[in-house]
Amino acid sequence: MRLAIVAGPSCAAEVAAGRPTGITLGSENTEFSADLVMRLDDARFRVDTCEDLIGVGLGGAVKKVLAIAAGIADGLKFGANTRAALVTRGLAEIMRLGVALGGQRETFMGLAGLGDLVLTCTDDQSRNRRLGLALAAGQSAAQAQQVIGQVVEGVATAREVRQLAQVSDVDMPIVSQVYRILHEDLPLDQAVMTLFARQQREELL
């Protein structure tokens, strides 16, 4: 099957400006993958390949939900410690779901996983992060999307990822709280309290 997914830390404006960028192209069809690399790869746009289509796709999707969480945390002035913890535990959530659905753990440590997650959670070019910042400033999700003026994919993705996690019996507490904020009007302070009230346990990916 000639099917491929691209993901990785690649803000469109920077790609268009010719700034050095690296992405991952996921495809189970090695010939198709090689053909696409020949068409896309150049001196300032590096394309690495991966046969883990599930992992590349999930990494590129779930990071949108986590970027909303990061925007909320930064908008509430929680600081660098919180941001680092959120990115780290968010990556663990992506990995748990990805492996449960047949993805490869190594994929999530690459550009389509960690790389894309770090960019989307920390840079204001991310629409999802900007939505989180707006929520922290007191806007509703609908108001924030109207101000941003573009589709914020993380809003719908939060519902789909939460459903996947429930069906797969995968623990994704950050995603769950973002879903409740967006779709159940959960107050931000209650979401934060819920996360910090979780029972202490050994740290596991």
Disulfide bonds with the S-S distance in Angstrom:
none
